Amino acid sequence: MILNAKGDIYFDGVKTGTVSKDKIISDSKGKKLGFLGANGILKDENGKMMGKMGKDGKTYFDEKGNIIFTIEDFDKETCNIKDAKGAVIGNVHKSLKGVACALHCFQNQMDMKTHSKH
């Protein structure tokens, strides 16, 4: 998965969604999937909490407080997303790393409320 500076989300070279300047995450058909609030809390399209960003801005937790993944600087413009075991699972533009949790679920076809496969 790649998230570029324009907010376009690509998976295997295909545009699969977008992130707006207001940090609203939508699929390729424009359906709103969720958003990230200023306090680091990720909510689904109905406003229900799905998880939150850690105070370090690099660790992401589910709604129960379990670590989902971490973000690590890769180059001047992007960050790698690493799963709990340290494997790289994606790459996002630094300006949009706050929405990585929702993108992780979106890419892996996971339920954004439970962080489990559909």
C-alpha positions as semicolon CSV with decimal commas, in nm:
position;residue;x (nm);y (nm);z (nm)
1;M;0,000;0,000;0,000
2;I;0,120;0,351;-0,086
3;L;-0,029;0,679;0,033
4;N;0,113;0,973;-0,161
5;A;0,130;1,343;-0,072
6;K;-0,191;1,416;-0,268
7;G;-0,384;1,176;-0,042
8;D;-0,427;0,904;-0,305
9;I;-0,415;0,547;-0,174
10;Y;-0,267;0,280;-0,403
11;F;-0,258;-0,095;-0,353
12;D;-0,063;-0,304;-0,605
13;G;-0,054;0,000;-0,835
14;V;-0,433;0,052;-0,835
15;K;-0,591;0,359;-0,676
16;T;-0,817;0,224;-0,404
17;G;-0,911;0,535;-0,207
18;T;-0,827;0,884;-0,088
19;V;-0,758;1,086;0,225
20;S;-0,889;1,442;0,215
21;K;-0,718;1,748;0,360
22;D;-0,973;1,719;0,643
23;K;-0,837;1,364;0,710
24;I;-1,154;1,195;0,588
25;I;-1,076;0,850;0,447
26;S;-1,286;0,733;0,150
27;D;-1,277;0,428;-0,075
28;S;-1,238;0,449;-0,454
29;K;-1,613;0,506;-0,495
30;G;-1,613;0,801;-0,255
31;K;-1,774;0,616;0,037
32;K;-1,655;0,761;0,368
33;L;-1,474;0,496;0,577
34;G;-1,357;0,703;0,872
35;F;-1,159;1,003;0,991
36;L;-0,881;1,103;1,226
37;G;-0,957;1,369;1,486
38;A;-0,711;1,629;1,610
39;N;-0,669;1,434;1,934
40;G;-0,532;1,128;1,750
41;I;-0,852;0,925;1,783
42;L;-0,956;0,733;1,473
43;K;-1,333;0,705;1,425
44;D;-1,545;0,516;1,175
45;E;-1,799;0,682;0,946
46;N;-2,056;0,681;1,230
47;G;-1,823;0,844;1,483
48;K;-1,745;0,526;1,682
49;M;-1,388;0,502;1,815
50;M;-1,177;0,246;1,627
51;G;-0,839;0,320;1,783
52;K;-0,592;0,596;1,851
53;M;-0,247;0,723;1,776
54;G;0,006;0,709;2,060
55;K;0,152;1,026;2,207
56;D;0,476;0,953;2,019
57;G;0,287;0,983;1,688
58;K;0,445;0,656;1,575
59;T;0,249;0,387;1,760
60;Y;-0,112;0,295;1,685
61;F;-0,350;0,116;1,917
62;D;-0,687;-0,052;1,870
63;E;-0,985;0,052;2,081
64;K;-0,872;-0,189;2,357
65;G;-0,521;-0,039;2,379
66;N;-0,336;-0,319;2,195
67;I;-0,054;-0,213;1,961
68;I;-0,157;-0,257;1,597
69;F;0,157;-0,123;1,426
70;T;0,427;0,143;1,433
71;I;0,549;0,408;1,189
72;E;0,918;0,455;1,111
73;D;1,078;0,725;0,895
74;F;1,198;0,577;0,565
75;D;1,328;0,871;0,362
76;K;1,278;1,248;0,344
77;E;0,913;1,219;0,239
78;T;0,776;0,882;0,349
79;C;0,738;0,650;0,647
80;N;0,713;0,272;0,658
81;I;0,428;0,103;0,840
82;K;0,548;-0,198;1,043
83;D;0,330;-0,464;1,198
84;A;0,368;-0,573;1,561
85;K;0,646;-0,813;1,456
86;G;0,844;-0,540;1,274
87;A;0,764;-0,647;0,916
88;V;0,706;-0,361;0,669
89;I;0,343;-0,371;0,554
90;G;0,309;-0,033;0,382
91;N;0,447;0,313;0,314
92;V;0,278;0,653;0,363
93;H;0,371;1,013;0,296
94;K;0,486;1,180;0,619
95;S;0,209;1,440;0,606
96;L;-0,056;1,166;0,616
97;K;0,091;0,914;0,861
98;G;-0,185;0,989;1,112
99;V;-0,439;0,801;0,902
100;A;-0,224;0,490;0,870
101;C;-0,445;0,285;1,107
102;A;-0,749;0,313;0,885
103;L;-0,540;0,251;0,577
104;H;-0,394;-0,064;0,733
105;C;-0,744;-0,203;0,788
106;F;-0,859;-0,088;0,445
107;Q;-0,565;-0,253;0,267
108;N;-0,601;-0,581;0,455
109;Q;-0,980;-0,595;0,409
110;M;-1,026;-0,582;0,784
111;D;-1,322;-0,456;0,980
112;M;-1,214;-0,110;1,092
113;K;-1,408;-0,147;1,418
114;T;-1,262;-0,481;1,528
115;H;-0,935;-0,489;1,330
116;S;-1,018;-0,844;1,219
117;K;-1,081;-0,999;0,877
118;H;-1,434;-0,962;0,739
